[in-house]
């Protein structure tokens, strides 16, 4: 059969028009299908797999449990996962793909705040709901009506930790932090809270993520003679600090507090004489002695055979999925606007960490917090606080309700 | 006064660290003209060999001075036989092949050892300097760097092997004509370079822990040190470590570690503009 040029052009245009109509005709494929698609952006390879692996497992577990109980609005949730390979560039690419190609109802993901800042504008533009299941620098770093954060803020973590250390050890604090948005803002909060509680910051050092030699810093800390050291270390390179600190014998002389230690179960891997006595505050530890937590760890162990430690980062994903499902149930739809309004009407779930309630003005969450000390390579809870809000009372620097939906 | 002493020790330690992480690369590059992009992974493998054997119950010092260097030397010799040997004199192909090897080793380590490695704490307690405390391990690292430098000097200057190796380095064809088995010399030299990298990896493992990507934190600094050092492996590595270590650590002490890294790079760039063939390309030409 011979095809003339004119015929060929005709076929070609017809085909193109057909696919264009097809694309326009079904703008929300995920709504029409018999599953609800939820997108996942997590680093499952590269250095951040240290956190990403267990976080993805927690999303899977939550999804399977919701599906086993009959699903959401009568439909099963289907996870669409992309491995961002510890590469921030891929967050932009895959966020776009999830929003425009897979047309998911929600995206869970990002580990570092830097990665979040790549995905967040893309998802906002595509009007796709975004949930970040991480401890992060709080609404000061990202105040966004299209985003919910299910992990704790610096205020939730530090409003109790810093005063505890000041009361116990003295008012002079030396701060060490990772040199990017999360570390910088956390350090700023620590400084502010220390000053409010009569403390004094005698030194502040910031480190790029790949610094793993701290000899000169340890010298500087000794010269400044603080009563305690507070750190916001992030990632495997910074974890090297603790060994060098102990090698100089400083762990026996100057107490240490950190709200990032233990996020990947590193207290189990650090030699006990190095980790002993470090104090932290979090909303969850696997060691938590509550029925909800114990049952959760049992279910996790039964589902995955490579359990070592879930920690607060993993639990944030588990609870993030439950909280989103609760918002969808209340809204009666996965429509972005309705889900946001449901969240803003005030919803809550009971998870492994206790009660997790939405905080409408900031889109963060109110949760129970625990202060623990490492003893024999395990976290031992010393104090706890019920239902701590993400920002101090009267702090209205972030009000998403004033933003357009 | 105490603080000045502490600062001096920190500078010596920075020099020793740079020398240890770059000397294996310098030997392989200086003696054989091979640019080994998998150098960082040799360090990483040394670290894993050390940590895994300590956790398996091997004595700390045996693991560090025997197991790690031997394991990496063995891997190095095998790699030389399989890959490097076929690429002598072809710099670009060697870079490509060793870079691929580096990616392969990172991938293998990720799937075999993973990112959940247990730590080993550094021994030797701490030393009191006036009002300050410094890890005893810091002095140990400085000592090992000196011992490695002296040992290499002796090996290259005062042993028959050193003579043959230096001769081969100057003119492989002439050495071959005089009856030296050049391939064997290259193989042994590569093994020595790999063993030194393995030793360095083991020495830093208790301080920084080991991850499959650990090599990436070493590789850039090792290359800068070697290139600035120039043609002579031992003198070059020692001189450029001394220079870069002093500049970066002194900057770190008076400002921040970020500026310290910046100053290291600035110094290297400026010096390479003035001395394009490195320090030993211009001075100390008669050293080793």
Boltz contact constraints between the chains, C-beta under 6 A:
constraints:
  - contact:
      token1: [A, 47]
      token2: [B, 213]
      max_distance: 6.0
  - contact:
      token1: [A, 50]
      token2: [B, 115]
      max_distance: 6.0
  - contact:
      token1: [A, 210]
      token2: [B, 217]
      max_distance: 6.0
  - contact:
      token1: [A, 211]
      token2: [B, 257]
      max_distance: 6.0
  - contact:
      token1: [A, 212]
      token2: [B, 208]
      max_distance: 6.0
  - contact:
      token1: [A, 215]
      token2: [B, 10]
      max_distance: 6.0
  - contact:
      token1: [A, 215]
      token2: [B, 13]
      max_distance: 6.0
  - contact:
      token1: [A, 216]
      token2: [B, 10]
      max_distance: 6.0
  - contact:
      token1: [A, 216]
      token2: [B, 252]
      max_distance: 6.0
  - contact:
      token1: [A, 216]
      token2: [B, 253]
      max_distance: 6.0
  - contact:
      token1: [A, 219]
      token2: [B, 6]
      max_distance: 6.0
  - contact:
      token1: [A, 222]
      token2: [B, 132]
      max_distance: 6.0
  - contact:
      token1: [A, 223]
      token2: [B, 3]
      max_distance: 6.0
  - contact:
      token1: [A, 236]
      token2: [B, 211]
      max_distance: 6.0
  - contact:
      token1: [A, 240]
      token2: [B, 208]
      max_distance: 6.0
  - contact:
      token1: [A, 240]
      token2: [B, 209]
      max_distance: 6.0
  - contact:
      token1: [A, 243]
      token2: [B, 121]
      max_distance: 6.0
  - contact:
      token1: [A, 243]
      token2: [B, 207]
      max_distance: 6.0
  - contact:
      token1: [A, 244]
      token2: [B, 207]
      max_distance: 6.0
  - contact:
      token1: [A, 247]
      token2: [B, 122]
      max_distance: 6.0
  - contact:
      token1: [A, 247]
      token2: [B, 135]
      max_distance: 6.0
  - contact:
      token1: [A, 247]
      token2: [B, 137]
      max_distance: 6.0
  - contact:
      token1: [A, 248]
      token2: [B, 126]
      max_distance: 6.0
  - contact:
      token1: [A, 248]
      token2: [B, 133]
      max_distance: 6.0
  - contact:
      token1: [A, 248]
      token2: [B, 134]
      max_distance: 6.0
  - contact:
      token1: [A, 248]
      token2: [B, 135]
      max_distance: 6.0
  - contact:
      token1: [A, 249]
      token2: [B, 126]
      max_distance: 6.0
  - contact:
      token1: [A, 249]
      token2: [B, 133]
      max_distance: 6.0
  - contact:
      token1: [A, 269]
      token2: [B, 118]
      max_distance: 6.0
  - contact:
      token1: [A, 269]
      token2: [B, 119]
      max_distance: 6.0
  - contact:
      token1: [A, 270]
      token2: [B, 119]
      max_distance: 6.0
  - contact:
      token1: [A, 271]
      token2: [B, 119]
      max_distance: 6.0
  - contact:
      token1: [A, 271]
      token2: [B, 121]
      max_distance: 6.0
  - contact:
      token1: [A, 274]
      token2: [B, 121]
      max_distance: 6.0
